[in-house]
């Protein structure tokens, strides 16, 4: 079967390879893969910054945003049947099976020794067939089999927002105004989820107001600003909730000042650029005087995929065209190397394994 | 009667003045003041950085850490009686009476237009008699009338720790190791409260291991390190909980890296020194990859004073001498100007209005 493989830490190693179709163990399912989304993590792996092949394998099959059909199941599998449309979660419990992993909260693993399909010691889903524990599959209705490839990035935003709302139970709070920074898939999906919750959402990124990204924000009833014309520091407004999804350290730094008293700030990005700060103490003092909270959020667990599915169905009902607009291009596996050259206007590149 | 007054923004304006004894309105109580503690906020007011006198008054009576005896009550007062030992809370609702102020959570006021005894538009308690709303008084048993002057700073740590534990309901969590930075009154009181909760507490500050501060940490079963010999970056250990109570921006910056995954960091200080940071993005990325949270906490409300009283009684029972050790010196009102010259080994200076 076809598989998109990399050999990290080699740079730009991505290639299509012929490999053996996997077989399920007693608790596993083999999926016939329909679509796989490519994201920044996949690009980091191809750039040689991260990615670890499974033990004994010279290569790592990538891909952790996927939707497929159950093709074969192990003898003990009860929760899914052959023919079900499913989305697999990404992270698997650490070898120590820590308190959090044991409770299914693998995203909150404390040992760091977790495994991740397509990233860390487990093959990913960018192949004609892929195998994983059946307990980690989310069944999706056939009506969203195309959109379900967004369930993984959606689950990342669901986790961040769930954490934020849970954290804010610390205070009597009537949030209204939300700022989302970044209009990549995470920023746009966070905008949608927060709109469904009834918040006024302002999305700010460095894309033109005529771009598809800006259009999507407006489609779901959000407001959009081009940060190059409206720097964050000049917004003249503060927010109850901020979701930083741009991954730009400069934006992350600036938005600390844009929280209202008692507000909460969620960081979803990895801030790789070097960003100096003249006066860090001022940022902390501002947090103290306003009883403000900031936190980082990474990965997601099955609960967040389930929340994502619920919201995906609601988004599709309320804004029928909008998820489709997130797809900038769909490539065949043979053309998949193109997905690793990102351009600025791109939102999401999908690899279609049915082609 | 005698009152310790300042005339901010004039620098070093503190003086003892003869003023009229206040009279209670129908919902107020007049307190005969026993003791008042002096803290960094009082010193900031005397340095001209903050402090606003009540409308129409040329001066501000300072003092917000106090214990007294009810001397006189307004006709509608039911909750306290003449002769009760009481501690007043500090902050009063904003003029808009915002959602939080309305619910008694004045510490979480969102408008910023709150009032504060001894700080912002209300006279403080550093006078022979002082008046305040009777509903803001905490009755204290006579057995702790001396220690109760610590109830206000204790309430500040109770708030921070309560917020932290509430925030952490976001995660399956078995915290064990706690780092408290700073061995001033807040750092030492936080160490005591966290010890009562059963945590292993390491207190790090820039005081000698032979100092009274270090001794107090050991008295309550904590571990103490002199940061000059053991820089935070060399501890080789991470923590579930960090309470930053030193007010040093450099420490605040360093401790971000010392949190375990899923950990929580509470900032209690005001970070006035200018602190540069080479790579802010790295701090954010670390927060994200570990699902870590940090927050600031300021002021406190009646609930936190009540928690503080409960803990004060328990501390007194468990470690009978330790609260007394916090008192570095007790001054008469006539000598009170000495309290505004802090020295490094000092913990708390008390003004005794019964002398």
Boltz contact constraints between the chains, C-beta under 6 A:
constraints:
  - contact:
      token1: [A, 99]
      token2: [B, 172]
      max_distance: 6.0
  - contact:
      token1: [A, 100]
      token2: [B, 172]
      max_distance: 6.0
  - contact:
      token1: [A, 103]
      token2: [B, 172]
      max_distance: 6.0
  - contact:
      token1: [A, 105]
      token2: [B, 172]
      max_distance: 6.0
  - contact:
      token1: [A, 108]
      token2: [B, 171]
      max_distance: 6.0
  - contact:
      token1: [A, 108]
      token2: [B, 262]
      max_distance: 6.0
  - contact:
      token1: [A, 108]
      token2: [B, 291]
      max_distance: 6.0
  - contact:
      token1: [A, 110]
      token2: [B, 261]
      max_distance: 6.0
  - contact:
      token1: [A, 163]
      token2: [B, 170]
      max_distance: 6.0
  - contact:
      token1: [A, 166]
      token2: [B, 170]
      max_distance: 6.0
  - contact:
      token1: [A, 167]
      token2: [B, 167]
      max_distance: 6.0
  - contact:
      token1: [A, 167]
      token2: [B, 170]
      max_distance: 6.0
  - contact:
      token1: [A, 170]
      token2: [B, 163]
      max_distance: 6.0
  - contact:
      token1: [A, 170]
      token2: [B, 166]
      max_distance: 6.0
  - contact:
      token1: [A, 170]
      token2: [B, 167]
      max_distance: 6.0
  - contact:
      token1: [A, 171]
      token2: [B, 108]
      max_distance: 6.0
  - contact:
      token1: [A, 172]
      token2: [B, 99]
      max_distance: 6.0
  - contact:
      token1: [A, 172]
      token2: [B, 100]
      max_distance: 6.0
  - contact:
      token1: [A, 172]
      token2: [B, 103]
      max_distance: 6.0
  - contact:
      token1: [A, 172]
      token2: [B, 105]
      max_distance: 6.0
  - contact:
      token1: [A, 249]
      token2: [B, 280]
      max_distance: 6.0
  - contact:
      token1: [A, 249]
      token2: [B, 281]
      max_distance: 6.0
  - contact:
      token1: [A, 252]
      token2: [B, 284]
      max_distance: 6.0
  - contact:
      token1: [A, 253]
      token2: [B, 280]
      max_distance: 6.0
  - contact:
      token1: [A, 261]
      token2: [B, 110]
      max_distance: 6.0
  - contact:
      token1: [A, 262]
      token2: [B, 108]
      max_distance: 6.0
  - contact:
      token1: [A, 267]
      token2: [B, 284]
      max_distance: 6.0
  - contact:
      token1: [A, 267]
      token2: [B, 287]
      max_distance: 6.0
  - contact:
      token1: [A, 267]
      token2: [B, 288]
      max_distance: 6.0
  - contact:
      token1: [A, 270]
      token2: [B, 285]
      max_distance: 6.0
  - contact:
      token1: [A, 271]
      token2: [B, 281]
      max_distance: 6.0
  - contact:
      token1: [A, 271]
      token2: [B, 284]
      max_distance: 6.0
  - contact:
      token1: [A, 271]
      token2: [B, 285]
      max_distance: 6.0
  - contact:
      token1: [A, 273]
      token2: [B, 281]
      max_distance: 6.0
  - contact:
      token1: [A, 274]
      token2: [B, 279]
      max_distance: 6.0
  - contact:
      token1: [A, 275]
      token2: [B, 280]
      max_distance: 6.0
  - contact:
      token1: [A, 275]
      token2: [B, 281]
      max_distance: 6.0
  - contact:
      token1: [A, 277]
      token2: [B, 277]
      max_distance: 6.0
  - contact:
      token1: [A, 277]
      token2: [B, 280]
      max_distance: 6.0
  - contact:
      token1: [A, 279]
      token2: [B, 274]
      max_distance: 6.0
  - contact:
      token1: [A, 280]
      token2: [B, 249]
      max_distance: 6.0
  - contact:
      token1: [A, 280]
      token2: [B, 253]
      max_distance: 6.0
  - contact:
      token1: [A, 280]
      token2: [B, 275]
      max_distance: 6.0
  - contact:
      token1: [A, 280]
      token2: [B, 277]
      max_distance: 6.0
  - contact:
      token1: [A, 281]
      token2: [B, 249]
      max_distance: 6.0
  - contact:
      token1: [A, 281]
      token2: [B, 271]
      max_distance: 6.0
  - contact:
      token1: [A, 281]
      token2: [B, 273]
      max_distance: 6.0
  - contact:
      token1: [A, 281]
      token2: [B, 275]
      max_distance: 6.0
  - contact:
      token1: [A, 284]
      token2: [B, 252]
      max_distance: 6.0
  - contact:
      token1: [A, 284]
      token2: [B, 267]
      max_distance: 6.0
  - contact:
      token1: [A, 284]
      token2: [B, 271]
      max_distance: 6.0
  - contact:
      token1: [A, 285]
      token2: [B, 270]
      max_distance: 6.0
  - contact:
      token1: [A, 285]
      token2: [B, 271]
      max_distance: 6.0
  - contact:
      token1: [A, 287]
      token2: [B, 267]
      max_distance: 6.0
  - contact:
      token1: [A, 287]
      token2: [B, 296]
      max_distance: 6.0
  - contact:
      token1: [A, 288]
      token2: [B, 267]
      max_distance: 6.0
  - contact:
      token1: [A, 288]
      token2: [B, 296]
      max_distance: 6.0
  - contact:
      token1: [A, 288]
      token2: [B, 298]
      max_distance: 6.0
  - contact:
      token1: [A, 289]
      token2: [B, 298]
      max_distance: 6.0
  - contact:
      token1: [A, 291]
      token2: [B, 108]
      max_distance: 6.0
  - contact:
      token1: [A, 292]
      token2: [B, 296]
      max_distance: 6.0
  - contact:
      token1: [A, 293]
      token2: [B, 295]
      max_distance: 6.0
  - contact:
      token1: [A, 294]
      token2: [B, 294]
      max_distance: 6.0
  - contact:
      token1: [A, 295]
      token2: [B, 293]
      max_distance: 6.0
  - contact:
      token1: [A, 296]
      token2: [B, 287]
      max_distance: 6.0
  - contact:
      token1: [A, 296]
      token2: [B, 288]
      max_distance: 6.0
  - contact:
      token1: [A, 296]
      token2: [B, 292]
      max_distance: 6.0
  - contact:
      token1: [A, 298]
      token2: [B, 288]
      max_distance: 6.0
  - contact:
      token1: [A, 298]
      token2: [B, 289]
      max_distance: 6.0
